[in-house]
Amino acid sequence: MTSTPKLAEITPGTFETAIALRVRPDQEHLVAPVVKSLAEAYVHPGVAWPRLVLDGDRPVGFLMAFFGVDWRGDGSGTDIRSGLWRLNIAAEEQGRGYGRFAVESVAAEIRRRGGTRMYVTWHPGEDGPERFYLRLGFRPTGETSGGQTVGELTLGQGPDGRTGQGAPAHPGVRPEGEHRPVP
């Protein structure tokens, strides 16, 4: 890192920059391209939270979080989750702390919204990001979603002292498979 990284909204002026970000070729089967994430964010407003990861003014990655998802999709509101939906760190920028920054930024936003747990899914296997997420404190829940391992990170008590994620922002949308919500 050359400066303090920051997150930025995707705007018409940064759209082309965002969709040009590429992970390493050996990782392309592990995460959807940014353009697909932005399309999903468009059809899931209020759930998806796409952001560029910048080092100064230099784009180094992309993340998309999800907030208030009714994980079971049954409308009961008994399993509301928030977490990291996608993480794409540019091939030439990996290993410099930007992935950790992205995860910590999503955790901070979940805490700001009153959440105490953060979720992520990853492709299992040697070529997947499991070691990265485990090093950050995520623990497998024993669930799978779209063939991926579901991990959970406990963030601590929310500002109101309750646990959980609050009311769902969009019942019936669930990150699944490549962190993909399905209605």
Contacts in CASP RR format, 6 or more apart in sequence:
PFRMAT RR
TARGET T0000
AUTHOR 0000-0000-0000
METHOD contacts of the structure
MODEL  1
MTSTPKLAEITPGTFETAIALRVRPDQEHLVAPVVKSLAEAYVHPGVAWP
RLVLDGDRPVGFLMAFFGVDWRGDGSGTDIRSGLWRLNIAAEEQGRGYGR
FAVESVAAEIRRRGGTRMYVTWHPGEDGPERFYLRLGFRPTGETSGGQTV
GELTLGQGPDGRTGQGAPAHPGVRPEGEHRPVP
1 55 0 8 1.000
1 96 0 8 1.000
1 97 0 8 1.000
1 98 0 8 1.000
2 55 0 8 1.000
2 56 0 8 1.000
2 58 0 8 1.000
3 55 0 8 1.000
3 56 0 8 1.000
4 56 0 8 1.000
5 53 0 8 1.000
5 54 0 8 1.000
5 55 0 8 1.000
5 56 0 8 1.000
5 60 0 8 1.000
5 98 0 8 1.000
5 101 0 8 1.000
6 53 0 8 1.000
6 54 0 8 1.000
6 56 0 8 1.000
7 51 0 8 1.000
7 52 0 8 1.000
7 53 0 8 1.000
7 54 0 8 1.000
7 63 0 8 1.000
7 102 0 8 1.000
7 105 0 8 1.000
8 14 0 8 1.000
8 51 0 8 1.000
8 52 0 8 1.000
8 54 0 8 1.000
9 50 0 8 1.000
9 51 0 8 1.000
9 52 0 8 1.000
10 18 0 8 1.000
10 38 0 8 1.000
10 50 0 8 1.000
10 51 0 8 1.000
10 52 0 8 1.000
14 52 0 8 1.000
14 59 0 8 1.000
15 38 0 8 1.000
17 52 0 8 1.000
17 59 0 8 1.000
18 34 0 8 1.000
18 38 0 8 1.000
18 50 0 8 1.000
18 52 0 8 1.000
18 59 0 8 1.000
18 62 0 8 1.000
19 33 0 8 1.000
19 34 0 8 1.000
19 35 0 8 1.000
19 38 0 8 1.000
21 34 0 8 1.000
21 59 0 8 1.000
21 61 0 8 1.000
21 62 0 8 1.000
21 88 0 8 1.000
21 90 0 8 1.000
22 28 0 8 1.000
22 33 0 8 1.000
22 88 0 8 1.000
22 90 0 8 1.000
22 91 0 8 1.000
23 30 0 8 1.000
23 31 0 8 1.000
23 88 0 8 1.000
23 89 0 8 1.000
23 90 0 8 1.000
23 91 0 8 1.000
23 94 0 8 1.000
24 91 0 8 1.000
24 94 0 8 1.000
25 91 0 8 1.000
26 127 0 8 1.000
27 91 0 8 1.000
27 127 0 8 1.000
27 128 0 8 1.000
29 123 0 8 1.000
30 122 0 8 1.000
30 123 0 8 1.000
30 127 0 8 1.000
30 128 0 8 1.000
30 129 0 8 1.000
31 86 0 8 1.000
31 87 0 8 1.000
31 88 0 8 1.000
31 178 0 8 1.000
32 86 0 8 1.000
32 178 0 8 1.000
32 179 0 8 1.000
32 180 0 8 1.000
33 88 0 8 1.000
34 62 0 8 1.000
34 88 0 8 1.000
37 48 0 8 1.000
37 50 0 8 1.000
37 62 0 8 1.000
37 64 0 8 1.000
37 85 0 8 1.000
37 86 0 8 1.000
37 88 0 8 1.000
38 50 0 8 1.000
40 48 0 8 1.000
40 64 0 8 1.000
40 180 0 8 1.000
40 181 0 8 1.000
41 48 0 8 1.000
41 49 0 8 1.000
41 50 0 8 1.000
41 64 0 8 1.000
44 66 0 8 1.000
44 170 0 8 1.000
44 173 0 8 1.000
44 181 0 8 1.000
46 67 0 8 1.000
46 169 0 8 1.000
46 170 0 8 1.000
47 66 0 8 1.000
47 67 0 8 1.000
47 68 0 8 1.000
47 69 0 8 1.000
47 169 0 8 1.000
47 170 0 8 1.000
47 173 0 8 1.000
47 181 0 8 1.000
48 64 0 8 1.000
48 65 0 8 1.000
48 66 0 8 1.000
48 85 0 8 1.000
48 181 0 8 1.000
49 64 0 8 1.000
49 65 0 8 1.000
49 66 0 8 1.000
49 67 0 8 1.000
49 106 0 8 1.000
49 109 0 8 1.000
50 62 0 8 1.000
50 63 0 8 1.000
50 64 0 8 1.000
51 62 0 8 1.000
51 63 0 8 1.000
51 64 0 8 1.000
51 65 0 8 1.000
51 105 0 8 1.000
52 59 0 8 1.000
52 61 0 8 1.000
52 62 0 8 1.000
53 59 0 8 1.000
53 60 0 8 1.000
53 61 0 8 1.000
53 62 0 8 1.000
53 63 0 8 1.000
53 89 0 8 1.000
53 98 0 8 1.000
53 99 0 8 1.000
53 101 0 8 1.000
53 102 0 8 1.000
53 105 0 8 1.000
54 60 0 8 1.000
55 93 0 8 1.000
55 98 0 8 1.000
59 90 0 8 1.000
60 89 0 8 1.000
60 90 0 8 1.000
60 93 0 8 1.000
60 96 0 8 1.000
60 98 0 8 1.000
61 88 0 8 1.000
61 89 0 8 1.000
61 90 0 8 1.000
61 93 0 8 1.000
61 98 0 8 1.000
61 102 0 8 1.000
62 86 0 8 1.000
62 87 0 8 1.000
62 88 0 8 1.000
63 84 0 8 1.000
63 86 0 8 1.000
63 87 0 8 1.000
63 88 0 8 1.000
63 102 0 8 1.000
63 105 0 8 1.000
63 106 0 8 1.000
64 84 0 8 1.000
64 85 0 8 1.000
64 86 0 8 1.000
64 179 0 8 1.000
65 82 0 8 1.000
65 83 0 8 1.000
65 84 0 8 1.000
65 85 0 8 1.000
65 106 0 8 1.000
65 109 0 8 1.000
65 110 0 8 1.000
66 81 0 8 1.000
66 82 0 8 1.000
66 83 0 8 1.000
66 84 0 8 1.000
66 85 0 8 1.000
66 173 0 8 1.000
66 175 0 8 1.000
66 179 0 8 1.000
66 181 0 8 1.000
67 82 0 8 1.000
67 83 0 8 1.000
67 109 0 8 1.000
67 110 0 8 1.000
67 113 0 8 1.000
67 165 0 8 1.000
67 169 0 8 1.000
68 80 0 8 1.000
68 81 0 8 1.000
68 82 0 8 1.000
68 165 0 8 1.000
68 166 0 8 1.000
68 167 0 8 1.000
68 168 0 8 1.000
68 169 0 8 1.000
68 170 0 8 1.000
69 80 0 8 1.000
69 81 0 8 1.000
69 82 0 8 1.000
69 168 0 8 1.000
69 169 0 8 1.000
69 170 0 8 1.000
69 172 0 8 1.000
69 173 0 8 1.000
69 174 0 8 1.000
69 175 0 8 1.000
69 181 0 8 1.000
70 76 0 8 1.000
70 77 0 8 1.000
70 79 0 8 1.000
70 80 0 8 1.000
70 168 0 8 1.000
70 170 0 8 1.000
70 171 0 8 1.000
70 172 0 8 1.000
70 173 0 8 1.000
70 174 0 8 1.000
71 79 0 8 1.000
71 80 0 8 1.000
71 81 0 8 1.000
71 174 0 8 1.000
72 78 0 8 1.000
72 79 0 8 1.000
72 174 0 8 1.000
73 171 0 8 1.000
73 172 0 8 1.000
73 174 0 8 1.000
75 168 0 8 1.000
75 171 0 8 1.000
75 172 0 8 1.000
77 167 0 8 1.000
77 168 0 8 1.000
77 171 0 8 1.000
80 164 0 8 1.000
80 165 0 8 1.000
80 166 0 8 1.000
80 167 0 8 1.000
80 168 0 8 1.000
81 117 0 8 1.000
81 119 0 8 1.000
81 165 0 8 1.000
81 175 0 8 1.000
82 110 0 8 1.000
82 113 0 8 1.000
82 115 0 8 1.000
82 117 0 8 1.000
82 118 0 8 1.000
82 119 0 8 1.000
82 165 0 8 1.000
83 106 0 8 1.000
83 110 0 8 1.000
83 118 0 8 1.000
83 119 0 8 1.000
83 120 0 8 1.000
83 175 0 8 1.000
84 102 0 8 1.000
84 103 0 8 1.000
84 106 0 8 1.000
84 118 0 8 1.000
84 119 0 8 1.000
84 120 0 8 1.000
84 179 0 8 1.000
85 175 0 8 1.000
85 179 0 8 1.000
85 180 0 8 1.000
85 181 0 8 1.000
86 178 0 8 1.000
86 179 0 8 1.000
87 99 0 8 1.000
87 102 0 8 1.000
87 103 0 8 1.000
87 129 0 8 1.000
89 95 0 8 1.000
89 98 0 8 1.000
89 99 0 8 1.000
89 102 0 8 1.000
99 132 0 8 1.000
100 136 0 8 1.000
103 118 0 8 1.000
103 120 0 8 1.000
103 133 0 8 1.000
103 136 0 8 1.000
106 118 0 8 1.000
107 118 0 8 1.000
107 153 0 8 1.000
107 155 0 8 1.000
110 117 0 8 1.000
110 118 0 8 1.000
110 155 0 8 1.000
110 165 0 8 1.000
111 155 0 8 1.000
111 156 0 8 1.000
111 158 0 8 1.000
111 159 0 8 1.000
113 165 0 8 1.000
114 158 0 8 1.000
114 159 0 8 1.000
114 160 0 8 1.000
114 162 0 8 1.000
114 165 0 8 1.000
114 166 0 8 1.000
115 155 0 8 1.000
115 158 0 8 1.000
115 163 0 8 1.000
115 164 0 8 1.000
115 165 0 8 1.000
115 166 0 8 1.000
116 154 0 8 1.000
116 155 0 8 1.000
116 156 0 8 1.000
116 157 0 8 1.000
116 158 0 8 1.000
116 162 0 8 1.000
116 163 0 8 1.000
116 164 0 8 1.000
116 165 0 8 1.000
117 152 0 8 1.000
117 153 0 8 1.000
117 154 0 8 1.000
117 155 0 8 1.000
117 163 0 8 1.000
117 164 0 8 1.000
117 165 0 8 1.000
118 138 0 8 1.000
118 152 0 8 1.000
118 153 0 8 1.000
118 155 0 8 1.000
119 141 0 8 1.000
119 150 0 8 1.000
119 151 0 8 1.000
119 152 0 8 1.000
119 153 0 8 1.000
119 175 0 8 1.000
120 133 0 8 1.000
120 138 0 8 1.000
120 150 0 8 1.000
120 151 0 8 1.000
120 153 0 8 1.000
120 179 0 8 1.000
121 145 0 8 1.000
121 146 0 8 1.000
121 148 0 8 1.000
121 149 0 8 1.000
121 150 0 8 1.000
121 151 0 8 1.000
121 175 0 8 1.000
121 176 0 8 1.000
121 177 0 8 1.000
121 179 0 8 1.000
122 128 0 8 1.000
122 129 0 8 1.000
122 130 0 8 1.000
122 133 0 8 1.000
122 148 0 8 1.000
122 149 0 8 1.000
122 151 0 8 1.000
123 129 0 8 1.000
123 147 0 8 1.000
123 148 0 8 1.000
123 149 0 8 1.000
124 130 0 8 1.000
124 147 0 8 1.000
124 148 0 8 1.000
124 149 0 8 1.000
130 149 0 8 1.000
133 151 0 8 1.000
136 153 0 8 1.000
137 153 0 8 1.000
138 151 0 8 1.000
138 152 0 8 1.000
138 153 0 8 1.000
139 151 0 8 1.000
139 152 0 8 1.000
139 153 0 8 1.000
140 149 0 8 1.000
140 150 0 8 1.000
140 151 0 8 1.000
140 152 0 8 1.000
141 150 0 8 1.000
141 151 0 8 1.000
141 152 0 8 1.000
142 149 0 8 1.000
142 150 0 8 1.000
143 150 0 8 1.000
144 150 0 8 1.000
145 174 0 8 1.000
145 175 0 8 1.000
145 176 0 8 1.000
145 177 0 8 1.000
146 176 0 8 1.000
146 177 0 8 1.000
147 177 0 8 1.000
148 177 0 8 1.000
148 178 0 8 1.000
148 179 0 8 1.000
157 163 0 8 1.000
172 183 0 8 1.000
173 181 0 8 1.000
173 182 0 8 1.000
173 183 0 8 1.000
174 181 0 8 1.000
174 182 0 8 1.000
175 181 0 8 1.000
176 182 0 8 1.000
END
